[in-house]
């Protein structure tokens, strides 16, 4: 039996980052992973492969719609789906092998197999039992199921199956208008599929700023996505090559059926804790099936911690990474910290959507005295030159102190632009601080400065 200071169960963004940080702090570390490659869902069947397909399909869109206007004449490229999937696989391989290198560099042992906790202080991997002073659970999440919908990962698929379809479908139905459904739906819409999104609620991307939601849905409609809102899916009926989706409209209880070649079930994710043996060891769970932890990521069982998708909070890779580093600090006897008020969210469609902090609806509900600064990308020279003028930056600031409370962006490079505001919020900056900071011209980031100016006397270019 090998003995470690820390054993981390799961090598996703939370787990592998936690393992590296523990090693940096001088601890003897092992990481348990049952996949053939490291990186968890994110690198293997999530964030990374989906972004590869989003990038490739966006390049196709640019060639079909904008190249000619720039004087780039010629036949638009055709889609070689097998080659696109090969590009995606190569991207995955480069990232997963990179983590394996980092494990070797930091002298982290990879315990290959699926782990369980037979008792506090011990982790079983296949037939071997290892001792650990501390155990950190970072086992991630899996796609949530839906009653009446049976997934076969061929015709009725989750995000995993949607990343490796045999061919581009003529018709795709996406169940759920959240981040995963809209990202993958936009990929296939660009590749020529007729994509219909069926959503139970009356808005896309639940929890986001309402103004962003409306603009986002309107933009995706222009790109060809069809939306059926306020619809409760009853069941799917699938054959080897086709499927039917039956849903009821909540407004009148009328029943409807849509035909599809592929159905993507994108109704969210749930914590993956199966087989860990948490019941036997006495780890407390929340009502939603998450592992209950305190402010130090400790469970009720001494020496057992949990981070990432298995605990409360947004299921985001970067949130798991932050918790991984913080939990490593705690285990090493230091002070770990995560500022949950400044965790950005990004949707990698085109245009991108990003947010951090409070929405306008939340501030109204809290009775906060706030002001809004907005700036359209149509007033941004770089965006207009790049056919990317759709969207805007919206900054919310306290009306009395001018402190930034939140920001919401829909537009080019929104996922990168949001971090300027994250850093500002981390330092307690005011909108004026952003407005008084010189921004290079011409850049997309000037739109952030203009929105900050709009919180004061007004923007310059609008």
Helices and strands as residue ranges (DSSP letters): E 3-9, H 13-24, E 29-33, H 40-45, H 47-65, G 68-70, H 81-105, E 109-112, E 115-119, E 122-125, E 128-137, E 141-143, E 156-157, H 159-162, E 171-175, H 179-190, E 194-199, H 210-222, E 226-229, E 231-238, E 243-249, E 255-260, E 262-265, E 269-271, H 278-281, E 304-306, G 308-310, H 317-331, G 340-342, E 345-347, E 352-357, H 360-366, E 370-376, G 377-379, H 381-385, E 392-398, E 404-411, H 414-426, H 431-435, H 446-454
